[in-house]
């Protein structure tokens, strides 16, 4: 097997959905993250922030956004937000996964707030 064939096999493997086989699209997209910063990015760059399931990857999020909101995302960035310990504060920030979804200028997502 040549190096090029290995890369082609890896590219096919990376296009698969992982969590959609077990979960529904509504279980993958948990809820929108709306703050002042995200609202400003919504208006200027047409970027939307969502909290997503821990086992979801970019392909899962893309398929779920297509299914739920009927829009096709241009780009998806996924961020793992780390666990923050309790160092002199009462609350603990749990770890979660956050998705930043970029849409076309023509597309919009109406968020329920």
Secondary structure, DSSP 8 states (H G I E B T S, - for coil): --HHHHHHHHHHHHTS-SSTTTS-HHHHEEEE---HHHHHHHHHH-EEEEEE-TT--HHHHHHHHHHHH----SEEEEEEE--B--SSSS--B--EEEEEEE--SS-------
